[in-house]
Each structure stands twice: as C-alpha cells, then as structure tokens.
Amino acid sequence: MLARILSQMRHAPSASIVFVKLSGTSAHTLKWTFHNELGLVFVAVHQRILRLTYVEDLLESAKSAFAARFDRDATSYPAFEEEFTRLM
C-alpha cells in the first residue's frame, strides 16, 4: 500500500488519493504538492468523510509560507508554526 502511494506521489506534481487503513475501515484522503526547487513535499491527510474543499488552498499557502522561511541548515521553524496556525 505504501509503495503504491509513494509511486503515485512521484509521478504527480500534486494530487490526491484515498486510502483505507490496514488495521480498520477508516478511509482517509491524502493530498500533496511538491516544491521542486527545494526538494520538499507538503502532505495533508484527513478523514474522507469530511469534504474539506480548502485543503488544496491550504497546501499551496503552507508551501509558499514555508518556502519563504526555508533554510537547509535549520532544524525548527517556530515562525512557520505560528504562520501555519494562522493559515488554519
């Protein structure tokens, strides 16, 4: 299952898939987008039953906000955590 998800992520610049947990029946949606120049992947997972129409916009906003603060040597991003909370 994980191999299929990773394969789909490699071949699509941004997309979504639906998956079911192996240990239960709870279906989830996984959405992602890449920032190719920085080599980053931004992922959102939510329960499939929730029809969240803003997830793609949230991913794009988070990608832009994080890219503006990205530093390859940094290990934490407290300013981004505040920004992400605001985006939510």
Beta strands, then each sheet from edge to edge (+ up, - down):
strand 1: 14-20
strand 2: 27-35
strand 3: 40-47
sheet 1: 1+ 2- 3+
end
